[in-house]
Amino acid sequence: MDYELVRRAFRKQFSRDPQTPALFRVPGRVNLIGEHTDYNGLPVLPVALQKEVVVAVTSRDDMRVIMSNVDPRYEPREFVADENIEAAPAGDWSNYCRAAVTGLWQYVSRRAGGRAQVKCMNVMTHGDIPVAAGLSSSSALVVACALAFLHANGISVGNGKGRFDRIELAEILARAEQYVGTRGGGMDQTVALCARKGAALKIDFFPIRVAEVPLPRGYKFVVCNSMVRAEKSAHQRELYNRGPQNCHAAAAVLAEEFGAEANRPIRRLGDLMPQNRGLSGEVWPRIERTLSREAPALVPFVRHVLQEGERVEKAVEALEAGNMQIFGTLMIESHKSLRDDYGVSCPELDALVNVALEAGAMGSRLTGAGFGGCTVSLVAETDVSEFVSAVQSRYYGDYLARHRPYLAASPHASAESVIICEPSAGAGTVAM
Ligand code: NG1
């Protein structure tokens, strides 16, 4: 990332230097396992990527937020900040900043001593996370705008008195991002804020809790872009939201029978498995029987969610034991379940997973919401370069060129196709 470019662009646009620290950086993420579990109260296991969004900021006294982007595809935007900010049309990039500002408004105005005291901001952003690829570029932008808004108001993030706790901020921003119309969970905002270099982050929800899980040496996670855009501003937003809706409906069906017995309310599917375990016993057949009677179409969705929650627990144990063979097998099972039960894969992602496994990956699966975007594959470090060339020729050179020539010809097809993941730290400042 060329940080100096962002500082220069800021100076050119706003005729002054950004406030110190000059820049905030927020990473994208790749989820290793645990898909469509976060909004169900079951765990996830992502890592932060070396790809990031950066933002430079100065404060303003006139209630306006003025946004620019180094990339000319994102035209400058401006809006008046308030507690309830009207959204721009779906897909407009300013919505991610509107989400952050509106989500933090109450907190910031309380800290500032009233609405009239709130500072707004000029921001210049830039990013190298592939967009619409399931690598969380949108949440990185939300978090970046949030850090900028807090900074403009003299609030810093971290541990210690007067600072905004990272987990508390993740809770607020997970809700805030729903402003753009998706009913997602809190994985992306939490890992963007709390990740540790060299480690995966196990995240539990309701409330958010995090645990660092070191990654054993000798292996790499390789991210491959199917080139099918997983854009959540249009039709795919409806597809995505169907997941949370179905799970909510299933939890409502199961709440009565299982809630009374467990002596606690079943608000979401994760409440059926308080330790994220237990499907192996008699519980699943009973859940299946109840659902088959009341709402049979929901059986596969629930099966995916509950089994995926268990897979995350097993994956953490496998990492701790250094047993990457088991980790790989869990990834393969996760992909099958997302494909067959949750129904969020697509032919290109399935082809890419098959190519990866043929090319020597120990495990491979779609990552993120699905409907396109990327896969993540576990590869022994010594095999990485051979793996990458095999995928380049078999997927990008052969499969895409033959079956989806218009995707193979995309200008991003080579630059953004393969990322060898360097597990990175969560959001921070850039010393310049
Ligand atoms: P991506 O892949 O970035 O669209 C979405 C949700 C996550 C999680 C995953 C599926 C948002 C911002 N992100 O991520 O919370 O539910 O899908 O595991 O809604």
Residues whose N, C-alpha, C, O or C-beta is under 5 A from the ligand:
A	BS01	NG1	G34 E35 H36 T37 D38 G134 L135 S136 S139 T182 G184 G185 G186 M187 D188 G368 A369
